[in-house]
């Protein structure tokens, strides 16, 4: 066998069992189960995070901060939620303290990470709140979580890396379906591959990962400290794949549920796409396919579907712009509120096996990391659903600069997730606790 140093010089990827698993760029190498829900004593807790880019028309979206409590007047752009006012709380004053780049849109909304939080890296992110929840709430479902996207470029902000709201333990984006058709097939498509063939494929993948781990550890003995850190991250990725394979193995042969909706038509965009994705989200919860979901909904195609010609980035800087830009921003917000009201209708109408509703056991967050333009303070935040036991029906105003992660920590704990902290949290958000 050739000396390790010689092998290192040639190995920029680990090749094993006929497959190649690419290594990270290392300085030392020359680089600087789902089945239909059944009756249960207590229905499961669920968490849903709906994110939108570009912020809101703040003058008409936020209730007056001086009008706190349950008797507040619903602002014009939230009026479509009037029928649900008693079941939705607006939370004002939250922000992600380390996020200073208005072009990163949704990237840090659910993580609260510091972009420059790791020395030597130009970009850093950490695990998102949905993925923390999924570890606890997703153990008995076919999909631990489901990260839905809209396929629009760049985070709903026009710039920035990654498209997902969800980020794994390594700070890498979690991919997922990018339209309602893909989401429907991920959840409900019937498996046609014979069970024996599925098992053989899993065995092959396990063998590949086992060999990759062995070779990577061998390689790691000759690496410097910096490269060992990179390799550790790579190894964590392999361990995550092993966990995923174990989940897949558990669900081999399990019949997928009959979908409670028709297969969506392809090619829909904007308003119709969002409405259909909301239907798919309800179906995923109803069939207990997953209990944790995120959805980064589109804005650019939403504007187009409304017959509005304003470009999304221009719209987000509506202050001082012509009236048509302001009107586009208003129409966007009104339409999003109307679609959200429809989703809440469906959650309230969908029964659990014990006679309660999905709304009774689901916590839904609707919001953005951006207030408006490049302003990142007072993140737009709506909370609905009774799953986490938080206050509903109120305009809740917290001290300016309160970490958004305090809200995420509170929702985790209220949903039964054992978490003492999250992101840059300083503790639970007492203002939303009943």
Secondary structure as the mmCIF struct_conf table of DSSP 4:
data_model
#
loop_
_struct_conf.conf_type_id
_struct_conf.id
_struct_conf.beg_label_comp_id
_struct_conf.beg_label_asym_id
_struct_conf.beg_label_seq_id
_struct_conf.end_label_comp_id
_struct_conf.end_label_asym_id
_struct_conf.end_label_seq_id
HELX_RH_AL_P HELX_RH_AL_P1 UNK A 4 UNK A 10
BEND BEND1 UNK A 12 UNK A 12
STRN STRN1 UNK A 13 UNK A 16
TURN_TY1_P TURN_TY1_P1 UNK A 17 UNK A 18
STRN STRN2 UNK A 19 UNK A 22
HELX_LH_PP_P HELX_LH_PP_P1 UNK A 23 UNK A 24
HELX_RH_3T_P HELX_RH_3T_P1 UNK A 27 UNK A 29
TURN_TY1_P TURN_TY1_P2 UNK A 30 UNK A 30
BEND BEND2 UNK A 41 UNK A 42
HELX_LH_PP_P HELX_LH_PP_P2 UNK A 43 UNK A 45
STRN STRN3 UNK A 46 UNK A 52
BEND BEND3 UNK A 53 UNK A 54
STRN STRN4 UNK A 55 UNK A 55
HELX_RH_AL_P HELX_RH_AL_P2 UNK A 58 UNK A 61
BEND BEND4 UNK A 62 UNK A 62
HELX_LH_PP_P HELX_LH_PP_P3 UNK A 63 UNK A 64
TURN_TY1_P TURN_TY1_P3 UNK A 65 UNK A 66
BEND BEND5 UNK A 67 UNK A 67
STRN STRN5 UNK A 69 UNK A 69
TURN_TY1_P TURN_TY1_P4 UNK A 70 UNK A 71
HELX_LH_PP_P HELX_LH_PP_P4 UNK A 72 UNK A 75
HELX_RH_3T_P HELX_RH_3T_P2 UNK A 76 UNK A 87
STRN STRN6 UNK A 88 UNK A 95
TURN_TY1_P TURN_TY1_P5 UNK A 97 UNK A 98
HELX_RH_3T_P HELX_RH_3T_P3 UNK A 102 UNK A 108
TURN_TY1_P TURN_TY1_P6 UNK A 109 UNK A 111
TURN_TY1_P TURN_TY1_P7 UNK A 115 UNK A 116
BEND BEND6 UNK A 118 UNK A 118
TURN_TY1_P TURN_TY1_P8 UNK A 119 UNK A 120
BEND BEND7 UNK A 122 UNK A 122
HELX_RH_AL_P HELX_RH_AL_P3 UNK A 129 UNK A 137
TURN_TY1_P TURN_TY1_P9 UNK A 139 UNK A 140
BEND BEND8 UNK A 141 UNK A 144
STRN STRN7 UNK A 146 UNK A 148
BEND BEND9 UNK A 153 UNK A 154
TURN_TY1_P TURN_TY1_P10 UNK A 155 UNK A 158
BEND BEND10 UNK A 160 UNK A 161
BEND BEND11 UNK A 163 UNK A 163
BEND BEND12 UNK A 165 UNK A 165
STRN STRN8 UNK A 167 UNK A 167
TURN_TY1_P TURN_TY1_P11 UNK A 169 UNK A 170
BEND BEND13 UNK A 171 UNK A 171
STRN STRN9 UNK A 173 UNK A 173
HELX_LH_PP_P HELX_LH_PP_P5 UNK A 174 UNK A 175
BEND BEND14 UNK A 178 UNK A 179
HELX_RH_AL_P HELX_RH_AL_P4 UNK A 180 UNK A 188
HELX_LH_PP_P HELX_LH_PP_P6 UNK A 189 UNK A 191
BEND BEND15 UNK A 193 UNK A 193
HELX_RH_AL_P HELX_RH_AL_P5 UNK A 195 UNK A 220
TURN_TY1_P TURN_TY1_P12 UNK A 221 UNK A 222
HELX_RH_AL_P HELX_RH_AL_P6 UNK A 225 UNK A 250
TURN_TY1_P TURN_TY1_P13 UNK A 251 UNK A 253
HELX_LH_PP_P HELX_LH_PP_P7 UNK A 254 UNK A 259
BEND BEND16 UNK A 260 UNK A 261
HELX_LH_PP_P HELX_LH_PP_P8 UNK A 262 UNK A 265
TURN_TY1_P TURN_TY1_P14 UNK A 266 UNK A 267
TURN_TY1_P TURN_TY1_P15 UNK A 270 UNK A 270
HELX_RH_AL_P HELX_RH_AL_P7 UNK A 271 UNK A 286
TURN_TY1_P TURN_TY1_P16 UNK A 287 UNK A 288
BEND BEND17 UNK A 289 UNK A 289
BEND BEND18 UNK A 291 UNK A 291
STRN STRN10 UNK A 292 UNK A 297
BEND BEND19 UNK A 299 UNK A 299
HELX_RH_AL_P HELX_RH_AL_P8 UNK A 300 UNK A 305
TURN_TY1_P TURN_TY1_P17 UNK A 306 UNK A 307
HELX_RH_AL_P HELX_RH_AL_P9 UNK A 312 UNK A 316
TURN_TY1_P TURN_TY1_P18 UNK A 317 UNK A 317
TURN_TY1_P TURN_TY1_P19 UNK A 319 UNK A 320
HELX_RH_AL_P HELX_RH_AL_P10 UNK A 323 UNK A 349
BEND BEND20 UNK A 350 UNK A 350
STRN STRN11 UNK A 351 UNK A 351
HELX_LH_PP_P HELX_LH_PP_P9 UNK A 352 UNK A 352
TURN_TY1_P TURN_TY1_P20 UNK A 353 UNK A 354
BEND BEND21 UNK A 355 UNK A 355
STRN STRN12 UNK A 357 UNK A 357
HELX_RH_AL_P HELX_RH_AL_P11 UNK A 358 UNK A 361
STRN STRN13 UNK A 362 UNK A 367
BEND BEND22 UNK A 369 UNK A 369
BEND BEND23 UNK A 371 UNK A 371
STRN STRN14 UNK A 372 UNK A 372
TURN_TY1_P TURN_TY1_P21 UNK A 373 UNK A 374
STRN STRN15 UNK A 375 UNK A 375
BEND BEND24 UNK A 377 UNK A 378
STRN STRN16 UNK A 381 UNK A 384
BEND BEND25 UNK A 386 UNK A 386
TURN_TY1_P TURN_TY1_P22 UNK A 387 UNK A 388
STRN STRN17 UNK A 390 UNK A 390
BEND BEND26 UNK A 393 UNK A 393
STRN STRN18 UNK A 395 UNK A 403
HELX_RH_AL_P HELX_RH_AL_P12 UNK A 404 UNK A 414
TURN_TY1_P TURN_TY1_P23 UNK A 415 UNK A 416
BEND BEND27 UNK A 420 UNK A 420
TURN_TY1_P TURN_TY1_P24 UNK A 423 UNK A 424
BEND BEND28 UNK A 427 UNK A 427
HELX_RH_3T_P HELX_RH_3T_P4 UNK A 430 UNK A 432
STRN STRN19 UNK A 433 UNK A 433
#
